[in-house]
Amino acid sequence: MKKGIHPTYYPDAKVSCACGNTFVTGSTLPEIKTELCSACHPFYTGKQKLVDTARRVEKFKAKIEAKKDKAHVKGKTAKRAAKAVKKAAKTKSEK
């Protein structure tokens, strides 16, 4: 290996998870913080857990609820057709 081009290797790097689990591994970083580990990841635990840091699930559910609330409102095509009928009726009455 060439000298001076490789990062420093830390054989006792401490990894800490958001769930509180910590363990030691080898890494080029002295300390690693992670959100998921083998103690809390759904694949290893068998329990379903939604990990949503960007609130995507909440935003999706809110969008679905808003869509249900507006189910009685007509779509764009229906609104345009109704507007065209009104406009045609208006021009007929003006003539």
Secondary structure, 3 states (H helix, E strand, C coil): CCCCCCCCCEEEEEEEECCCCEEEEEECCCEEEECCCCCCCHHHHCCCCCCCCCCHHHHHHHHHHHHHHCCCCCCHHHHHHHHHHHHHHHHHHHC
